[in-house]
Amino acid sequence: MFKTFIRFMKLMGNRLPIYIGAICLSAIGEAVRRIANSYLIKNIVTVAQTGTDQSVWGLVLGNFAALVFGLFLWRFGIIHYNIEGRTGAGKVEKLVFSKAMRLPMSYYERNHSSDFMSKLIFDVQKASDIYTSRLRRLLSAIICTIMYLVPMLYFSWELTLCLIMLSLVAFGVNSIFAKPMKNAGRQFSDKNGGVLEKLTGILSGMELIKIFPVTPRLMSEYERVNKECYKAGKHTNRLSAGLEGLNNMFDLIGTLVFLGLGIWFVSLERIALGELTALYALYGSFRNVFSEIGLYFPQMMNCVANAEKVFEFLDMEEEPQQWEYESCEEGASKPADEDDAISVENISFGYNEARLVLDNFSMKVKKGSFTAVVGESGCGKSTLAKLLLGFYPVEKGGMMVAGRSYSELSLKEVREQISYVPQEPYLYETTIAENISCGRKVERDKVIAAARAANAHDFITKLPDGYDTVLGERGNTLSGGERQRIAIARAIIRDTPIIVMDEATSALDNESEFLVQAAIKALKGGRTILMIAHRPSSIAAADEVIRVG
């Protein structure tokens, strides 16, 4: 737990000393103000009791100066703490998002999308509370406690020690709650992720829900996971409420002990009335901050539990720069041909050890050709596309692209050779022009040229804002054929020598398929096209047909 906390704090890098310094300054400023108030009370009571000629105005001015100084330190520290804390939280969010970009495709195919959303939204925010609130409250309480103890021990060390003993008992009780609070917080985090996963699944299948009578079953499942989350949250709240009640009880006991012992000590003349009054004022502040240590420490442990889950995500194995492959020439039936854009030799691959999707499969695709890959459903056609794009490594065999073996190429170099048009292209919630350029700085003329080549220009210009039309989520304001043509334009503008299309026309009507097929035919010769298809119309113009399975 402590190692997790230290590791999380190190994420702030060279900003950590500034962050800690800002917290210390704000705490010192707060303590100075409270101590100055207690001394003012002491001196006023002493003057009133003894009737001396001590200047009350001088005391007031001195106290006012201390208050202003303390307020300045507190305000200065709070401003810089807020800046550094928010910067640290933003850095954690950036680290998680950056990690997501480096994870292998297998993570996203084996885990629900809400798992990542839970990490980014819930766990990161809870863990970031360490930066934005929890650590400041805990550390400030510790610093103020130490600073309050100095004048309290000076006024009456016997009375102060009695109060410290009582406070330590309260702290021990709070420490007992730390582990249950951490476990409850982790369980609530897991259950909350389950609710998000279920909700994401429901929203993704809204069309199905509208048509088929599945609403009662889905509502029942959602209510079940939501109830589990509610129970976990209720358990966490019960622990927090019980802890808060115990702290209030110890506060009351401390006040009664202080008043009883204080009156007795005054009667024995072991402490002056002015000092007792000042000590009582300080004890109120001391009691509050000491109880905050017990209150915020379990809450800090709760946040550290979320930080552990964040680190579990950050420690996942990333997609390597390069998969390990056999050389394509090893075991090849004949030497690699310079005219081959793609060469696959005796590859085997399975998503699990129980079943191979591709077993000892080989193929060659000529440069500039239009090659169709066909086969029964589930035979491995789409898997072949994923292997060519480097989403997974083959278990046996070798592959070549553009005359170079995958064993010699990094994944970045492989993907610079191939553009990909999936069956359901993903369009971002931005303009059509930006969807076509897809992160590249491209002149508008080139965007239009790519759209023309993909037979997309005509329908784009008919939209109210043309190429500046902002699409809805996943491009749902466009038809399937229009989305496919934008995806083809995206592949064209990327200007790679190879384009892989994974059943790009399988879900289209005849008119949309005709337009997409026309765009594909226009690309023949200039680029190598590998189309995974099952419709006879999709492969009619192919130079070669390769069967899988």
DRENVEX-711601 format. One line per 8 residues: number of its first residue (from 0); their letters; for each residue z, x, y of C-alpha. Coordinates in steps of 0.25 Angstrom, whole numbers, plus 5000, padded with zeros to 4 digits. Layout:
NUM) a) Z:X:Y | ...
! end
This chain:
0) mfktfirf) 5000:5000:5000 | 5004:5011:5010 | 4991:5019:5006 | 4983:5007:5009 | 4989:5005:5023 | 4987:5020:5026 | 4973:5019:5021 | 4970:5007:5030
8) mklmgnrl) 4976:5013:5042 | 4967:5026:5040 | 4955:5017:5042 | 4958:5017:5057 | 4955:5032:5057 | 4958:5040:5070 | 4961:5027:5077 | 4974:5026:5068
16) piyigaic) 4983:5034:5078 | 4979:5026:5090 | 4982:5013:5082 | 4995:5018:5078 | 4999:5023:5091 | 4995:5010:5098 | 5004:5003:5089 | 5016:5012:5091
24) lsaigeav) 5014:5011:5107 | 5014:4996:5106 | 5027:4996:5098 | 5034:5007:5106 | 5030:4998:5119 | 5036:4986:5112 | 5049:4993:5108 | 5050:4999:5122
32) rriansyl) 5050:4986:5129 | 5060:4980:5119 | 5070:4992:5120 | 5069:4992:5136 | 5073:4977:5135 | 5085:4980:5127 | 5090:4991:5136 | 5088:4981:5148
40) iknivtva) 5096:4971:5141 | 5107:4981:5138 | 5108:4986:5152 | 5108:4973:5158 | 5119:4968:5149 | 5127:4981:5152 | 5126:4979:5167 | 5130:4964:5166
48) qtgtdqsv) 5142:4968:5157 | 5147:4980:5164 | 5143:4976:5178 | 5138:4990:5181 | 5129:4993:5193 | 5117:4998:5184 | 5104:4993:5190 | 5099:4981:5183
56) wglvlgnf) 5086:4983:5190 | 5084:4997:5186 | 5086:4992:5171 | 5076:4981:5173 | 5065:4991:5179 | 5068:5001:5168 | 5066:4990:5158 | 5054:4985:5165
64) aalvfglf) 5047:4999:5165 | 5051:5000:5150 | 5044:4987:5147 | 5032:4990:5155 | 5031:5003:5147 | 5033:4997:5134 | 5023:4986:5137 | 5012:4996:5141
72) lwrfgiih) 5014:5004:5128 | 5014:4991:5120 | 5001:4986:5127 | 4994:4999:5126 | 4997:5000:5111 | 4993:4986:5108 | 4980:4987:5115 | 4976:5000:5107
80) yniegrtg) 4982:4994:5094 | 4973:4982:5095 | 4961:4991:5097 | 4964:5000:5086 | 4968:4989:5076 | 4956:4981:5079 | 4947:4993:5077 | 4954:4997:5064
88) agkveklv) 4952:4983:5059 | 4937:4983:5063 | 4936:4997:5055 | 4941:4990:5043 | 4931:4979:5044 | 4920:4989:5046 | 4925:4997:5034 | 4925:4985:5025
96) fskamrlp) 4911:4980:5029 | 4905:4994:5028 | 4911:4995:5014 | 4904:4982:5010 | 4891:4988:5015 | 4893:5000:5005 | 4897:4992:4993 | 4887:4991:4981
104) msyyernh) 4880:4978:4979 | 4888:4976:4966 | 4900:4973:4974 | 4893:4961:4981 | 4887:4956:4969 | 4900:4956:4961 | 4909:4951:4972 | 4909:4939:4980
112) ssdfmskl) 4905:4940:4995 | 4918:4934:4999 | 4926:4946:4993 | 4920:4955:5004 | 4922:4944:5015 | 4937:4944:5010 | 4938:4959:5012 | 4931:4959:5026
120) ifdvqkas) 4938:4946:5031 | 4952:4945:5025 | 4956:4958:5019 | 4951:4966:5031 | 4957:4957:5041 | 4970:4957:5034 | 4970:4972:5032 | 4966:4974:5047
128) diytsrlr) 4978:4967:5051 | 4985:4980:5048 | 4978:4986:5060 | 4978:4974:5069 | 4992:4969:5067 | 5001:4972:5055 | 5003:4987:5057 | 5006:4986:5072
136) rllsaiic) 5016:4975:5070 | 5023:4983:5059 | 5022:4997:5065 | 5027:4991:5079 | 5038:4985:5072 | 5042:4998:5066 | 5041:5006:5079 | 5049:4995:5087
144) timylvpm) 5060:4995:5076 | 5062:5010:5077 | 5062:5010:5092 | 5072:4998:5093 | 5081:5005:5083 | 5083:5017:5093 | 5090:5009:5104 | 5097:4999:5094
152) lyfswelt) 5104:5011:5087 | 5108:5016:5100 | 5114:5003:5104 | 5122:5002:5091 | 5118:5009:5078 | 5128:5001:5070 | 5122:4988:5074 | 5108:4993:5073
160) lclimlsl) 5110:4998:5059 | 5115:4985:5054 | 5103:4978:5060 | 5094:4989:5053 | 5100:4986:5039 | 5097:4971:5041 | 5083:4974:5045 | 5081:4983:5033
168) vafgvnsi) 5085:4972:5024 | 5075:4963:5031 | 5064:4974:5030 | 5067:4976:5015 | 5065:4961:5012 | 5052:4962:5020 | 5047:4974:5011 | 5050:4966:4999
176) fakpmkna) 5040:4956:5004 | 5029:4966:5007 | 5023:4967:4993 | 5023:4952:4990 | 5016:4950:5004 | 5006:4961:5000 | 5003:4954:4987 | 5002:4940:4993
184) grqfsdkn) 4993:4945:5004 | 4983:4952:4994 | 4983:4939:4986 | 4980:4931:4998 | 4969:4940:5001 | 4963:4939:4987 | 4964:4923:4988 | 4958:4923:5002
192) ggvleklt) 4946:4931:4996 | 4944:4920:4985 | 4944:4909:4995 | 4933:4917:5003 | 4925:4919:4991 | 4925:4905:4987 | 4922:4900:5001 | 4910:4910:5002
200) gilsgmel) 4905:4905:4989 | 4906:4890:4993 | 4899:4893:5006 | 4888:4901:4999 | 4884:4889:4990 | 4885:4878:5000 | 4871:4873:4997 | 4875:4871:4982
208) ikifpvtp) 4888:4864:4987 | 4880:4854:4995 | 4871:4851:4983 | 4880:4851:4971 | 4893:4844:4969 | 4901:4857:4968 | 4910:4855:4981 | 4922:4850:4973
216) rlmseyer) 4922:4862:4963 | 4920:4872:4975 | 4931:4865:4983 | 4941:4866:4971 | 4938:4881:4969 | 4939:4883:4984 | 4952:4876:4985 | 4957:4883:4973
224) vnkecyka) 4955:4897:4979 | 4960:4892:4993 | 4972:4887:4986 | 4975:4901:4980 | 4973:4907:4993 | 4982:4897:5000 | 4993:4900:4990 | 4991:4915:4992
232) gkhtnrls) 4992:4913:5007 | 5004:4904:5005 | 5011:4914:4997 | 5009:4925:5007 | 5014:4916:5018 | 5026:4912:5010 | 5030:4927:5009 | 5027:4929:5024
240) agleglnn) 5036:4917:5028 | 5047:4921:5018 | 5047:4935:5024 | 5047:4930:5038 | 5059:4921:5035 | 5067:4932:5029 | 5064:4941:5042 | 5069:4929:5050
248) mfdligtl) 5082:4929:5042 | 5084:4943:5044 | 5082:4942:5059 | 5093:4931:5059 | 5102:4940:5051 | 5100:4952:5060 | 5103:4944:5072 | 5116:4939:5067
256) vflglgiw) 5120:4952:5062 | 5117:4958:5075 | 5125:4948:5083 | 5137:4949:5074 | 5137:4964:5074 | 5134:4965:5089 | 5145:4957:5093 | 5155:4964:5084
264) fvsleria) 5150:4978:5089 | 5151:4973:5104 | 5166:4968:5101 | 5169:4982:5095 | 5162:4989:5108 | 5153:4996:5099 | 5141:4991:5107 | 5140:4987:5121
272) lgeltaly) 5135:4972:5124 | 5123:4978:5132 | 5119:4986:5120 | 5121:4975:5110 | 5112:4966:5119 | 5101:4977:5119 | 5103:4979:5104 | 5101:4964:5102
280) alygsfrn) 5088:4964:5110 | 5083:4976:5102 | 5087:4970:5089 | 5079:4958:5092 | 5067:4967:5093 | 5071:4976:5082 | 5073:4964:5073 | 5059:4958:5076
288) vfseigly) 5052:4971:5074 | 5060:4975:5061 | 5057:4961:5055 | 5042:4963:5059 | 5042:4976:5050 | 5046:4967:5038 | 5037:4956:5042 | 5024:4965:5045
296) fpqmmncv) 5026:4975:5033 | 5023:4964:5023 | 5011:4959:5031 | 5006:4973:5032 | 5007:4975:5017 | 4999:4962:5017 | 4988:4968:5025 | 4988:4981:5017
304) anaekvfe) 4985:4972:5005 | 4973:4968:5012 | 4970:4982:5016 | 4970:4986:5001 | 4960:4975:4998 | 4951:4981:5009 | 4952:4995:5003 | 4949:4990:4989
312) fldmeeep) 4936:4985:4996 | 4934:4998:5003 | 4936:5006:4991 | 4925:4999:4983 | 4915:5008:4977 | 4903:5009:4987 | 4888:5009:4984 | 4885:5023:4982
320) qqweyesc) 4874:5031:4990 | 4866:5032:4977 | 4867:5027:4963 | 4866:5036:4951 | 4853:5034:4944 | 4845:5041:4933 | 4833:5048:4938 | 4821:5038:4936
328) eegaskpa) 4813:5048:4928 | 4824:5049:4918 | 4819:5041:4906 | 4807:5036:4913 | 4795:5032:4904 | 4786:5039:4914 | 4788:5048:4927 | 4790:5041:4940
336) deddaisv) 4777:5037:4948 | 4775:5040:4962 | 4769:5027:4964 | 4781:5020:4960 | 4790:5013:4971 | 4800:5009:4961 | 4803:5015:4947 | 4814:5010:4938
344) enisfgyn) 4816:5017:4924 | 4824:5012:4913 | 4836:5006:4921 | 4847:4998:4916 | 4857:4990:4924 | 4868:4979:4922 | 4878:4973:4931 | 4888:4974:4920
352) earlvldn) 4889:4982:4907 | 4887:4970:4899 | 4872:4967:4903 | 4861:4975:4908 | 4852:4968:4918 | 4841:4979:4917 | 4840:4987:4904 | 4831:4999:4904
360) fsmkvkkg) 4821:4993:4914 | 4810:5001:4921 | 4799:4997:4931 | 4790:5004:4941 | 4785:4998:4954 | 4773:5004:4961 | 4773:5008:4976 | 4767:4997:4984
368) sftavvge) 4767:4987:4973 | 4772:4972:4972 | 4780:4972:4959 | 4786:4960:4954 | 4799:4960:4945 | 4800:4948:4936 | 4810:4944:4925 | 4819:4933:4920
376) sgcgkstl) 4831:4929:4928 | 4842:4939:4926 | 4834:4950:4920 | 4837:4960:4932 | 4826:4958:4942 | 4836:4957:4954 | 4844:4968:4948 | 4832:4977:4948
384) aklllgfy) 4831:4975:4963 | 4846:4978:4965 | 4844:4991:4957 | 4832:4995:4965 | 4840:4993:4978 | 4851:5001:4973 | 4862:4990:4972 | 4866:4994:4958
392) pvekggmm) 4863:5007:4950 | 4856:5007:4937 | 4864:5010:4925 | 4852:5018:4918 | 4838:5022:4922 | 4832:5026:4935 | 4825:5020:4947 | 4815:5026:4958
400) vagrsyse) 4811:5021:4971 | 4800:5027:4980 | 4798:5038:4970 | 4813:5043:4970 | 4824:5040:4960 | 4836:5032:4964 | 4844:5044:4959 | 4839:5051:4971
408) lslkevre) 4841:5040:4981 | 4852:5035:4989 | 4854:5020:4989 | 4850:5020:5004 | 4837:5027:5000 | 4834:5017:4989 | 4836:5005:4998 | 4827:5012:5009
416) qisyvpqe) 4816:5010:4999 | 4818:4996:4996 | 4819:4983:5003 | 4825:4971:4996 | 4821:4956:4998 | 4831:4948:4989 | 4829:4933:4984 | 4839:4928:4995
424) pylyetti) 4838:4937:5007 | 4850:4939:5016 | 4847:4936:5030 | 4858:4940:5041 | 4863:4930:5051 | 4855:4937:5062 | 4841:4936:5068 | 4828:4936:5059
432) aeniscgr) 4824:4949:5066 | 4837:4956:5062 | 4836:4950:5048 | 4822:4957:5046 | 4826:4970:5052 | 4839:4969:5044 | 4847:4980:5052 | 4836:4989:5056
440) kverdkvi) 4831:4991:5070 | 4817:4986:5070 | 4808:4982:5081 | 4805:4967:5082 | 4790:4970:5079 | 4793:4976:5066 | 4802:4964:5062 | 4791:4954:5065
448) aaaraana) 4781:4962:5057 | 4790:4962:5045 | 4792:4947:5047 | 4777:4945:5047 | 4775:4953:5035 | 4785:4945:5028 | 4779:4932:5033 | 4791:4929:5041
456) hdfitklp) 4786:4930:5055 | 4781:4916:5056 | 4793:4908:5052 | 4802:4918:5061 | 4794:4915:5073 | 4795:4900:5071 | 4810:4901:5072 | 4817:4898:5086
464) dgydtvlg) 4821:4913:5089 | 4811:4919:5080 | 4815:4933:5075 | 4828:4931:5083 | 4832:4919:5075 | 4846:4921:5070 | 4847:4917:5055 | 4859:4909:5049
472) ergntlsg) 4867:4915:5037 | 4859:4921:5027 | 4847:4916:5034 | 4849:4902:5030 | 4841:4896:5041 | 4828:4901:5035 | 4821:4897:5022 | 4821:4906:5010
480) gerqriai) 4807:4910:5012 | 4810:4914:5026 | 4822:4922:5022 | 4814:4929:5012 | 4803:4933:5022 | 4813:4938:5031 | 4819:4947:5020 | 4805:4952:5017
488) araiirdt) 4803:4955:5032 | 4816:4963:5031 | 4811:4971:5019 | 4798:4974:5026 | 4804:4979:5039 | 4813:4988:5031 | 4800:4995:5027 | 4804:5000:5013
496) piivmdea) 4793:5004:5003 | 4799:4994:4992 | 4803:4979:4993 | 4811:4973:4982 | 4811:4957:4982 | 4821:4950:4973 | 4815:4936:4970 | 4811:4935:4985
504) tsaldnes) 4803:4922:4983 | 4810:4916:4971 | 4818:4905:4980 | 4806:4902:4989 | 4797:4890:4990 | 4782:4892:4988 | 4779:4893:5003 | 4790:4903:5006
512) eflvqaai) 4786:4911:4993 | 4772:4912:4998 | 4776:4918:5011 | 4785:4928:5005 | 4775:4932:4995 | 4765:4934:5006 | 4774:4943:5013 | 4776:4951:5000
520) kalkggrt) 4761:4952:4997 | 4760:4958:5011 | 4769:4969:5008 | 4761:4973:4995 | 4756:4987:4995 | 4764:4992:5007 | 4778:4991:5000 | 4782:4990:4985
528) ilmiahrp) 4787:4976:4982 | 4796:4973:4970 | 4798:4958:4969 | 4808:4952:4959 | 4802:4938:4956 | 4801:4927:4946 | 4790:4918:4952 | 4776:4920:4948
536) ssiaaade) 4772:4918:4962 | 4781:4930:4967 | 4774:4940:4957 | 4760:4935:4959 | 4756:4946:4968 | 4764:4957:4961 | 4757:4970:4957 | 4766:4971:4945
544) virvg) 4776:4963:4938 | 4788:4969:4931 | 4797:4961:4922 | 4812:4963:4920 | 4819:4959:4907
! end
